[in-house]
Every structure is written in structure tokens, then in C-alpha cells.
Amino acid sequence: MPGAMGLIGLAMDFQGKQAWLEDPGFMVARRAVETLRVRPVAVDAEGLQVEEGLARAPDAAFALVTPGQQAPLGVTMSPARRHVLLNWASHQQRWIIEDDYLGELQSGHRAAPALAALDSEGRVLHIGTFSKSLMPRLRLGFMVVPPALVSRFAND
């Protein structure tokens, strides 16, 4: 993920901007965004507490979330919380970076739909990995960006 976050940071010009990061959160994610002004936002049984994020960092450029199975707590972001987060991104012209590190391998239940699949406004950048489903040593990831952002990420 640090590679993907570096690419996203450059393409989206996030340097020096505020970011919401789940608290507790995945330590690798924290290291990947340590050059930004990270604002920890609490996670409860429904996922990232968007209202707390608004109170702590109303000018955040993006939120980095693990909605499918939050790391390390393991909660799946509720449909209501997903709706609130997507509305925040749309109305405030902010971004959501969705780290789907487990993809379809969520424990004990069918995988929840990705935030990117619910995003009708093009505000979600979806990152994931094949390391869990193919082999850990492969270290191969992917990124899905909204069509309007493709030119920012294209390698000419």
C-alpha cells in the first residue's frame, strides 16, 4: 500500500493537506501517509465516525478507510455510515481512498460491496492487492480510479 499511497499523493497533490485516518488503524497505512497532516478519527461498530472527522478536521482532503473489514478491529462499515461518508466526499468535493486489502476474503460472511461500487459521483479511489488471494510473495496490487482522474494517473 505505501506505493499506491505515494502514487495517489503525487497525482492528487495531497502533500501538506489534512487526512482522516481510522483510529485504531492499520500501521502500514499510517506510515504511508506520515508526511501528511493526519487526523485520527475513531472507529466504532459501524466504521469510521464521519461526524468526528468533520469536528476534528473539517478541511481534510481525503479519508483513508478499510470499510470491507476494518483493520485491526474487523468491523464492516454499515450501509448508513457508507452513505454518510460518500455524501461528505460528494458535497465537500473531497476524496475517499478505499483500501480493500481483503477483497472477497472477508471472514464469516459475504463481502460487502466496495465503496467504489456505490460511488455515483466519482469520489472513491479503490486500492487492493492480490497478495491475499494468490500468494503473499507476489506483492501485486491494483488501483481503480474514477474515469475523470485517469489522465492524472496515466503514464505518458
Backbone as a ProteinNet text record, in pm:
[ID]
protein_1_A
[PRIMARY]
MPGAMGLIGLAMDFQGKQAWLEDPGFMVARRAVETLRVRPVAVDAEGLQVEEGLARAPDAAFALVTPGQQAPLGVTMSPARRHVLLNWASHQQRWIIEDDYLGELQSGHRAAPALAALDSEGRVLHIGTFSKSLMPRLRLGFMVVPPALVSRFAND
[TERTIARY]
78.9	0	83.3	199.9	275.3	301.8	328.1	349.4	226.6	110.7	-14.9	-39.9	-18.3	-42.2	53.1	176.5	270.5	224.3	178.1	127.6	3.9	-87.2	-207.6	-171.2	-80.3	-39.7	16.4	99.2	155.8	49.9	-28.1	-128	-235.9	-269.7	-378.6	-328.8	-196.9	-136.1	-183.5	-168.5	-212	-105.3	15.7	122.6	82.4	102	73.1	-73.4	-159.8	-302.8	-344	-458.3	-511.2	-577.4	-572.9	-635.4	-696.1	-812.5	-872.6	-814.8	-776.7	-725.1	-792.5	-839.5	-909.4	-824.4	-888.7	-822.3	-905.6	-858.3	-728.1	-728.3	-609.1	-596.1	-477.1	-462.2	-356.7	-224.5	-124.1	1.8	71.7	63.2	125.8	60.5	-69.1	-139.7	-89.9	-70.4	-20.9	116.5	203.9	337	327.5	230.6	217	174.8	108.5	60.7	126.7	239.9	302	349.8	367	408.1	291	170.2	51.2	14.2	-81.2	-133	-248.4	-212.8	-309.4	-392.1	-522	-614.5	-680.7	-647.2	-711.6	-860.4	-941.2	-1086.8	-1130.5	-1203.3	-1242.3	-1329	-1314.3	-1394.4	-1481.7	-1610.1	-1699.8	-1756.6	-1862.9	-1920.7	-1972.5	-1990.2	-2037.3	-1927.2	-1805.4	-1694.7	-1649.2	-1582.7	-1530	-1642.6	-1620.3	-1720.5	-1705.3	-1780.2	-1769.3	-1792.6	-1888.5	-1915.8	-1794.6	-1722.6	-1599.9	-1495.4	-1483.5	-1390.6	-1421.7	-1549.2	-1590.3	-1553.7	-1567.3	-1533.6	-1382.8	-1306.3	-1160.8	-1084.9	-1131.4	-1059.2	-1158.1	-1233.4	-1334.7	-1275.6	-1148.7	-1085	-1004.9	-1025.1	-949.1	-970.7	-862.6	-869.4	-923.5	-900.1	-945.9	-956.2	-1025.8	-1033.9	-978.9	-889.2	-835.4	-907.5	-983.9	-1067.8	-1051.7	-1083.4	-1089.2	-1230.6	-1327.5	-1467.6	-1509.8	-1444	-1483.1	-1461.8	-1347.3	-1315	-1207.4	-1249.3	-1159.9	-1042	-923.7	-802.8	-764.4	-752.6	-746.6	-875.8	-980.9	-1099.8	-1184.4	-1182.3	-1256.4	-1401.4	-1446.7	-1586.7	-1604.7	-1723.1	-1760.5	-1839.9	-1801.9	-1871.6	-2018.8	-2108	-2251.7	-2295.8	-2406.1	-2459	-2488.4	-2542.3	-2572.4	-2444.4	-2339.5	-2213.2	-2148.2	-2159.5	-2106.6	-2175.9	-2306.9	-2385.3	-2339.9	-2318.9	-2274.4	-2135	-2045.8	-1910.1	-1911.1	-1986.9	-1996.7	-2060.3	-2160	-2220.6	-2120.5	-2040.3	-1936.7	-1843.4	-1794.3	-1699.4	-1762.4	-1886.4	-1954.2	-1982.6	-2042.9	-2081.7	-1963.3	-1857.8	-1740.8	-1630.9	-1655.7	-1555.4	-1424.8	-1438.7	-1325	-1311.9	-1212.9	-1183.1	-1187.5	-1217.6	-1211.5	-1113.3	-1015.5	-925.3	-969.1	-1018.9	-1070.7	-964.6	-912.7	-814.9	-891.9	-906	-979.2	-877.5	-803.6	-691.2	-731.6	-856.5	-901.1	-989.4	-1047.7	-1135.1	-1246.6	-1256.9	-1362.6	-1331	-1219.8	-1177.9	-1221.2	-1329.5	-1376.4	-1426.5	-1392.1	-1421.4	-1567.3	-1623.6	-1752.6	-1875.8	-1862.1	-1980.4	-1944.5	-2045.7	-2025.4	-1968.4	-1876.9	-1813.8	-1916	-1903.3	-1987.1	-1942.2	-2032	-1990.5	-1886.9	-1795.9	-1694.6	-1760	-1699.9	-1747.5	-1744.6	-1641.1	-1628.7	-1748.9	-1806.6	-1923.2	-2048	-2050.2	-2164	-2147.3	-2029.5	-1993.2	-2045	-2148.6	-2203.4	-2142.5	-2060.1	-2004	-1855.3	-1792.2	-1650.6	-1558.1	-1583.3	-1503.3	-1417.6	-1425.7	-1355.3	-1241.6	-1123	-1007.9	-994.6	-1003.4	-1008.8	-874.3	-810.6	-684.2	-699.8	-628.5	-634.8	-509	-509	-392.2	-434.1	-347.1	-367	-287	-213.6	-126.8	-203.8	-323.6	-401.2	-465.9	-509.2	-580.9	-490.6	-375.5	-287.3	-169.5	-81.2	31.5	96	130.5	186	312.9	398.3	523.9	505	389.1	363.8	371.5	318.4	321.4	270.8	158.3	99.3	-31.4	-41.2	-161.6	-226.6	-338.7	-409.8	-478.2	-514.1	-585.1	-692.2	-811.9	-921.1	-956.2	-944.8	-973.9	-1095.1	-1166.4	-1279.4	-1232.5	-1317.4	-1277.9	-1221	-1273.1	-1225.2	-1080.5	-1028.9	-891.8	-790.6	-832.8	-742.1	-621.3	-640.2	-527.7	-424.5	-466.1	-370.4	-278.6	-328.3	-254.4	-186.8	-218.3	-162.5	-14.1	57.1	199.6	219.5	248.7	264	395
-120.8	0	127.5	133.1	258.3	304.7	213	250.7	316.1	257.4	313.8	450.4	463.1	591.3	698	660.4	756.6	806.2	714.3	749.9	838.8	801.3	881.2	1020.4	1027.2	1156.1	1249.7	1195.9	1278.2	1319.6	1224.9	1253.3	1349.8	1338.9	1421.1	1545.7	1563.3	1678.6	1692.2	1583.6	1581.1	1630.1	1658.7	1697.5	1817.7	1804.9	1912.6	1927.1	1844.3	1855.1	1761.4	1789.8	1705.7	1581	1473.5	1347.5	1280.8	1219.9	1137.7	998	943.6	807.1	734.5	614	536.7	518.7	529.3	512.1	419.6	297	245.7	213.7	210	182.4	93.6	61	-25.8	52.6	2.3	76.1	105.7	15.5	40.5	161.3	175.4	290.7	419.8	417.5	536.7	576.3	478	508.3	563.6	514.7	557.4	703.5	757	895.7	984.2	942.7	1017.7	1156.3	1183.9	1318	1415.2	1364.8	1449.4	1489.1	1576.1	1617.1	1523.4	1409.9	1304.5	1340.4	1322.1	1341.2	1207.9	1146.3	1019.1	1039.2	948.5	953.5	817.1	819	694.5	605.8	476.1	373.2	309.3	288.9	217.4	95.7	38.7	-82.6	-63	63.1	91.5	140.3	155.7	202.9	342	410.1	544.3	638.4	714.3	809.1	941.4	955.6	1071.1	1201.7	1204.9	1328.8	1371.6	1276.4	1310.4	1366.4	1307.5	1359	1503.2	1532.8	1670.4	1766.7	1721.2	1806.3	1824.9	1720.4	1725.4	1789.1	1765.1	1815	1842.1	1950.6	1979.7	2004.5	2041	2069	1951.7	1832	1716.4	1697.5	1668.7	1647.2	1509	1412.9	1277.7	1198.4	1084.8	987.7	856.2	794.9	662.6	561.8	471.8	379.5	235.5	142.8	-0.1	-48.2	-12.9	-39.2	-185.1	-265.6	-405.5	-485.7	-467	-528.3	-440.5	-353.4	-252.8	-319.6	-265.7	-317	-222.1	-268.5	-406.5	-459.3	-378.7	-420.5	-525.4	-526.4	-625.9	-591.5	-471.4	-435.1	-398.8	-424.8	-384.8	-255.7	-157.1	-28.8	-50.2	4	-12.2	61.2	16.6	88.9	235.8	263.9	403.1	486.3	434	507.6	524.3	424.4	436.5	552.4	561.4	668	805.9	818.1	945.1	981.7	885.5	911.4	952.8	882.1	917.6	1055.4	1087.5	1221.3	1329.3	1304.1	1401.3	1427.1	1320.7	1335.8	1411.5	1379.8	1443.7	1591.9	1620.7	1758.8	1850.3	1796.4	1877.3	1871.5	1795.4	1777.4	1722.8	1620.8	1552.4	1413.2	1339.7	1208.3	1101	981	863.4	767.6	725	619.4	494.1	400.1	275.2	166.7	122.4	13.6	-116.7	-190.8	-317.1	-431.1	-436	-528.2	-675	-706	-845.6	-882.9	-785.8	-815.2	-910.3	-1018.9	-1117.6	-1211.8	-1196.5	-1289.3	-1245.7	-1175.5	-1131.1	-1251.1	-1252.4	-1369.1	-1376.2	-1496.5	-1525.5	-1479.3	-1403.9	-1356.7	-1317.2	-1294.9	-1249.7	-1107.1	-1078.8	-947.2	-837.2	-727.7	-610.1	-545.9	-478.5	-411.8	-303.4	-287.8	-184	-46.4	48	186.5	236.8	198.4	241.9	197.6	82.7	33.7	116.6	182.3	263.9	411.5	446.6	585.6	632.5	713.2	764.6	899.7	956.9	1090.5	1088.9	971.6	964.6	1020.7	989.1	1042	935.2	808.8	699.6	646.3	638.8	572.6	439.4	330.8	196.1	127.2	86.1	12.9	-123.8	-219.9	-355.9	-433.2	-559.1	-642.8	-783.2	-850.2	-990.7	-1080	-1019.8	-1096	-1193.9	-1158.4	-1247.3	-1361.9	-1334.4	-1436.5	-1523.2	-1472.9	-1553.6	-1608.8	-1519.4	-1559.5	-1435.8	-1442.6	-1324.8	-1269.7	-1355.4	-1307.8	-1231.8	-1244.3	-1177.8	-1025.1	-971.4	-827.1	-745.5	-786.6	-719.9	-654.2	-525.3	-451.8	-390	-325.6	-258.5	-134.1	-47.1	74.9	99.4	134.7	171.9	316.7	402.5	544.4	584.8	687.7	736.9	779.2	762.9	798.3	939.7	1034.6	1173.3	1190	1092.3	1101.6	1019.7	945	854	928.4	1045.2	1118.2	1158.3	1181.6	1215.5	1098	976.8	857.1	788.7	832.5	769.1	798	702.3	715	741.5	865.7	901.5	853.2
0	0	0	64.4	59.7	-82.8	-176.9	-315.8	-375.8	-352.2	-403.7	-341.9	-212.5	-145.9	-197.9	-226.8	-283.8	-419.5	-502.8	-634.1	-622.5	-533.9	-512.8	-462.1	-364.8	-309.2	-414.4	-504	-611.2	-712.4	-758.5	-862	-812.6	-685.4	-630.5	-557.4	-550	-483.7	-338.6	-263	-123.9	-25.3	-70.6	20.7	105.9	237.1	330.8	368.2	312.8	341.4	453.8	512.5	619.4	561.8	641.6	602.2	723.5	705.4	810.3	799.2	912.5	917.9	1032.6	1008.5	1110.9	1236.2	1352.6	1481	1569.3	1598.5	1557.4	1408.7	1354.8	1212.2	1183.8	1059.2	1011.2	1012.4	1081.3	1098.2	965.7	869.6	739.8	673.4	690	633.7	698.5	828.2	897.8	844.7	824.5	770.1	628.2	550.8	411.8	399.6	501	494.7	599.8	651	761.7	722	592.4	550.7	544.6	566.3	564.7	706.2	718.9	849.5	884.2	939.3	969	1091.3	1079.3	1190	1218.6	1332	1365.7	1391.8	1338.2	1355.3	1408.2	1517.8	1585.2	1496	1521.7	1456.3	1563	1530.5	1621.6	1548.4	1597.7	1539.8	1397.1	1354.8	1218.7	1125.9	1177.6	1095.2	1135.8	1043.6	1068.3	1110.1	1217.3	1267.7	1191.4	1085.6	996.6	1071.1	1160.9	1235.8	1317.7	1373.3	1446.2	1351.1	1233.8	1133.6	1097.8	1080.5	1049.7	1161.8	1285.5	1400.1	1414.4	1391.6	1412.3	1297.8	1175.6	1057.9	944.8	954.7	852.7	713.5	706.8	578.4	522.6	576.4	528.6	378.7	308	163.2	129.6	219.6	193.9	323	311.5	420.3	367.4	444.2	410.7	499.2	437.4	512.7	464.5	554.5	523.1	553.9	468.3	500.3	494.2	413.7	399.8	525.8	586.8	715.5	777.2	868.1	923.7	993.7	966.5	1030.2	1142.6	1265.1	1312.8	1376.6	1388.1	1463.1	1391.5	1259.1	1183.6	1155.4	1191.8	1166.3	1018.9	968.3	832.7	842.7	762.5	766.9	728.9	810.6	789	662.4	602.1	486	516.8	635.1	671.4	678	738.3	750.2	613.2	527.2	390.5	319	336	273.9	323.5	453.6	511.7	459.3	453.2	404.1	256.9	175	33.7	14.8	96.3	88.4	125.5	230.2	268.9	150.2	89.5	-21.1	-138	-169.3	-281.2	-253.7	-139.7	-110.7	-81.7	-21.9	12.9	-93.3	-200.5	-306.5	-249.4	-165	-103	-164.2	-117.8	-174.5	-66.8	-108.8	-21.9	-85.8	-7.9	-53	20.7	-55.5	-1	-14.7	98.1	98.6	117.7	9.9	12.1	17.8	127.8	140.1	143.2	176.4	178.9	60.6	-5.5	-119.2	-80	-149.2	-125.8	-9.5	56.3	161.5	300.7	314.4	445	524.4	650.1	733.4	776	768.1	827.7	753.2	645.7	575.5	432.9	355.6	218.1	220.7	131.6	127	99.1	171.6	146.9	15.8	-54	-177.6	-148	-238.6	-224.3	-227.5	-155.8	-163.1	-306.7	-379.9	-519	-601.8	-569.8	-642.8	-611.8	-497.1	-455.6	-492.9	-542	-568.2	-704.2	-704	-830	-868.9	-780.3	-803.6	-840.4	-844.1	-880.2	-774.5	-646.7	-536.3	-467.7	-511	-442.8	-529.2	-468	-528.3	-455.2	-528	-469.9	-490.3	-379.7	-390.7	-326.4	-380.5	-328.3	-363.8	-328	-350.4	-390.5	-463	-495.3	-400.6	-307.8	-217.7	-130.4	-88.9	-2.4	-80.8	-204.4	-280	-366.9	-410.1	-493.6	-413	-372.5	-288.1	-227.9	-99.1	-30.4	-94.2	-146.1	-203.3	-333.9	-394.7	-521.6	-507.8	-398.3	-369.5	-488.2	-543.3	-658.2	-616.7	-640.5	-604.7	-726.8	-703.2	-811.8	-756.7	-850.4	-814.9	-920.2	-874.6	-963.5	-929.9	-1029.6	-1007.1	-1090	-1048.4	-1127.4	-1266.6	-1368.3	-1505.9	-1520	-1444.7	-1455.6	-1408.9	-1334.4	-1281.1	-1359.5	-1457.1	-1528.4	-1583.8	-1641.1	-1701.5	-1596.3	-1471.7	-1365	-1332.3	-1351	-1314.2	-1432.9	-1554.2	-1674.8	-1686.1	-1736.2	-1760.3	-1907.9	-1943.7	-2086.8	-2140.6
[MASK]
++++++++++++++++++++++++++++++++++++++++++++++++++++++++++++++++++++++++++++++++++++++++++++++++++++++++++++++++++++++++++++++++++++++++++++++++++++++++++++

